[in-house]
Amino acid sequence: MEANKAEGRGKGDHGMQIPGGPLDRQDSLHNMESLLPKAVKRRVYALKKLQVQCANIEAKFYEEVHELERKYAGLYQPLFDKRRDVVTATVEPTDEDCEWHNDREEEEELAEELKKKAAVEEKEEDAAPEEDPKGIPEFWLTIFKSVDMLSDMLQEHDEPILKHLQDIQVKFSEPGEPMSFTLEFHFEPNGFFNNAVLSKVYKMKSEPDDDDPFSFEGPEIFACEGCQIDWHKGKDVTVKTIKKKQKHKGRGTVRTVSKQVPNDSFFNFFNPIKVSPDEEPDEDAEFTLATDFEIGHFFRERIVPRAVLYFTGEALEDDESFEEEELEEGIEEEQDGDDDDEGDFDPKKEEPQPAECKQQ
């Protein structure tokens, strides 16, 4: 099954693609090839053979990129560990650690005003007890609620659990192992489940498909595996209990039975749908898998490396600016296309068309 592809051309910039392709365009290209003179077609086949060799070299390139990512993940990890320690109040940063120079004058003026206001309030409320929050409360929950892709998965009953989330880590497969990455969600002891870590593995391949080598664009997630959550009794938010009344056909008596049914929850993320490699998934299953792969990729490339910027909202502004820029480019292209069409317009050939009736 062809799934989302990570192009891997730069960290944090790996494109994800939804399965599918322009079949009509492919047919037209095949038709064009069939019209070529035999001698030319023979040479085109030689070029295609060279192209397959290029794809194999490109696959090796991405394998080395994966190794580089694994190497640098080890360099990032001590910094991410310090981030976790600050978030969880394991370590209190020093004054030097907290020094942050901001070049934006408006923010500096606002900060100065807030300092003066805080000094006045401190004098007025000197006797009042001061709140002393530990670490950065609800750090990861705030990120989940701020990012559309994650908030869409989040339910109200998930929030008390995610308050106990202390860290999210990315682990890359070791050299010699099949290419993959693992997301690890680290929780403090809580009243919902016994697991200290919930994990999900995304399996990848970086080799051209024998049947379609020219579609290769880099590492591709093709499967994922979740983990078993050891829920405390009555705390499993991925299921809900419903009661149904059943009537006995013979005696006419009525009884009430309880039944557990699936419930919407972020924690279904750790129980992905399973598709046999020998079977072609249906459209719904393919869409669900593609979405799952995109979310896993987003955690790896955006959320984990830039968590503090998603917490403050700065990364969200960057994402929105990028989307707006793409949208503007799309509008410009559409306008250019409209201009081209205008040259073909002939008012003499236009005939008035009857208005369409809207069916009720």
N, C-alpha and C positions, 0 to 999 in steps of 0.2 A: 504493500500500500504506500502510495506517495503521500507524505505528510509535509508539514511546514518545514521550510529550509532556512537555515541560518547561514548567510553568505560569508560571515566571518572576515569582512574586509577591514574591520577596525573595532576595537573594544567599545562596547556600548552601541554599536552601529550595525549589528547583525540583522539583516532584513528577514522578516518572516513572510512566507507566502502561503496562501490558501490553496489546497489541492485543486487541480483542474487546469485546462489549457484551451487555447483558441483552436478548436478542431477544424473549423472551416478554413482558417488560414493555413493550417498544416496541409489540408487536402489540396489547396491551390498551389502550394509550393511543390508538392509531389507531382501535380499535373505539369507544372513548369519544367520540372526535371525530366519528365517523360518526353517533353517536346524537344529536348536538346539533341543535337546530332550525336551519333554513337561515339565518335572519337572524343567529343567534348565531355560527354557523359562519363566516359572511361576515366578521364583526367579528374573529373569532379569526385569520382569514387576514391581516387588516390588522395585527394585533399581531405575527404571525410576520414580516411584511415589515419592521416596525420592529426586530424582534429581529435580523434579518440585517444591518440597518444598524448596530446595536450591535456585532455581531461584527466588522464591517469597521473600526469605530472602535477596537475592542479590538486588532485586528491592527496598526493604526498605533501604538497604545500600546506593544506589544511590540517593534516596530521601533525605537522611541525608547529603550526599555529596553536593547536590544542595543547601540545607540550609546553609551549611558551606560556599559555594561559595558566597551566597547572603550576609552572615555575613561579610566575608572578603572583599567583594566588597565595603561595607560601609567604611572599614578601608583604602582601596586603594584610594577611591574617593577624599578625601582632597588633596592627592598628585597629582592626575590627574587634579584637579582644579588649583593647582599651576602651573602645566605644561601648561595648557591652558592660564593662565594669562601671563606667560612668552612668549609663542608663539604669543599671540595677543598684546603684548606690554602694557597690563593692569598694569603689575608690572615689574619693573626693578630689577633683582636679585642683591643682595649685593656682594661685593668682597668675603665675606666668602662663600656665596652660590655658587660662581663660582670656588672655589678652587677644583682642580681635580688632584689627584696624579696618575701619570702614571708610571708604573714600567718598561716600555719598553725603554731602553736606546736610541735606534735609534730615536724614536719619540721625546725624550727629546732633543737630539742633534739637530734634525731638527727644533724643536720649538725655540731653542736658536738662531740658524742661522736666522730664520725668524724674530725674535725679533730685531737682529742686522740690518738686511736688512730694516725692517720697520722703525727703528730709523733713518737710513741714508735717506730713502725716505721722512720721516717726515721733516727733516731739509731742503731737497731740495725743497719740495712742501709746505713749511710752509704757503705760501700765497694762495695756491689753496684751494677752498672750499671743505670741507670733506663731504662725503656721510654718512648719519646717518640712516641706515635702522631700522625700528621699529620692535621689536619682532624678530621672525624668519620667514621671508617671505616664502610663499609657502610651509610651513611645510608639510601639509597633501598631497598637490599635488605632492610634491617630493616623498613621500612614495608611492602614487598610481603609479607613473611612474617607480618606482624602483622594485616593486613587480610584478612578471610575472602574477600571478593570477588576479591582479587588472589592470595592464596595458593592458591586453587582452580585458578588458571591456571599456577601456578609449578611447574616440575619441577626435580629435583635438578641436571640438566645445565644449567639456565638460570642457576643461582646464580653460578658463576664469571664469567659474562658480565655480570650485573647489578652485580657489584662494581665494574665500570668505568663505571656510570651516574653522571654528575655532576650532572644537572639535568633537570627536566621543566618545560616552559613551555607556556602556553596563548596562542595568537594568534587574535585575532578578525578577521573579514573587514573590509575597508576600506569606507568609505561608498560607496554606489553599486554595490557588488559583491553578488552573491547571499549571503544570510545563511549563515554557517558559522563554525566554529571549528576550529583545528588544534592537536593535541597534538604537541609536539616533545620527543623524548627525546635528550638530549645525552650522548655517550660520549667518554671519553678514548681515545687510541690504544690498541688492544688486539689480541690475536692471533686474534680470531674473525671480524671483518669490517672492511671499509675505511670504512664510513659513519661520519661524525662525528655525524650527526643522523639519527634514524629518526622519521618523521612519519606522522600519520594525520589526515585531514580528515573532519569530520562536517558534512554538508550539512543545512541546516535550512530550513523554510518557516514563514511566519507569516501565513497567509491562510486564511480559511474555505474549505472544500471546497464546490464548486458543488453537488455531489450531496447533501451532508449538512452544511450550514453551522452547524447547531446543535451539532455535536460539537466545534467549535473551543474549545480551552482554552489556547491559547498556542503559542509556537514548538514545532515538532515536528521531531525528527531523522528524516529519511526515507532517507538513504543515507550511506555512508562509503567512503573510499578509503584504502588503505594505501600502502606504498612498497616498492620492490625492495631487498632486503638483499644487499649484495655480500660474500657469505661467502668466507672463505679456504678453500682446498681442504681438504676433510675436516672442516670445522668447523661445517657447517650442522646445527644441532640440531633443525630442523623436519622432517628426514627421517632415516630409518634404513635400513641395508642388511640385507636378509635373504637367505639362501641357500636355494635350492630344488633338489631333485634331479628331473631329468627323464629318463624312460626312452623310448628310441627304439622305436616300435611295430614296426618291421620287424626291425632288427638286435638289439634287446634291450639295447643298450648304455646306460649311465647316465652322465649328465653333470650337473655342478653349475653352476647359473647364479645370478648375483647380481642382486637387484632392489631398487630404492629405493622405500620406501613412506612415507606421512606419519607423523610422530612428534609426540606431544603436547609442546607447548612454549608458553611465554608468547609467543614471537616469532611464533607464528601470528596474534597480534593484529594484525600489520601486513599480513596477507594475508586480509582478510575475504571471506566468500562473496559472490558477485556474483549479483544478481537483476535480470532485465530489467524495466524499468518497465512493459512491456506484458504481463507475465505475473504471475499471482497466485502468490506463493510457497507451498510446501507448509507443513504445520504445523511440521516440524522446522526448515526454513529460517527461518520467521517467528520461532520461539523463539530461534534462534541470533542473528538480527539484533537482536531485542529485548534480549537479554542484552548484546550488543556495545554497543548504544546506551546501555544503563544504565551499563556500565563507563566508557565515554567521558565520560558526564555526571558520573560520580562523580570521575574524575580532575579534571575541570574545576572542579567546585563544592566538592570536599572535600579531595582529596589535595594538589593544588598549593597552594591558599591556606593550608592548615593543616598543612603537612608536618611541622614540628617536633613538633606535638602528637600526630600519629600515630606519630612516632618514639619519643616518650616513653610513649605509651599513653594519654595524657589524653583525646585525641579518641575513642579506642575506648571509654573509660568513658562519655563523653557519648552516643555512639551506642547503647551497651547500655542506658543509662538511658532513652533515648527509646523504644527497642524495648519495654522492660519497661512503660513508661507506656502505650504503645499496647495491649500485651497485657492489662494490668489493665483498661483501658477496655472492651476486647472482652469480657472475662469478666463485667464488671458489666452490660453490655448483654445478654449471654446470660442472666444470672441474672434480670434484669428481665423478659425474654421468658418464662422459665420460670414466674415468678410469675403472669404473665397467663394462661398456659395452665392453671394450677392451678384457676382458677375454672370451667373447662369440664369438669373431671373429675367423672364420675359413677360411683361404685363399683358401683351397681346394674347399669349397662350393661356393665361390664367382665366378660369371660368369660375363664377360664383358657385359655391357648394352649398347644398341644403344643410340647415342646422341639424345636428344630431339630437335625437330624443333621448332623454335620460330615463332608463327603466326604473320603475319604482320597486 
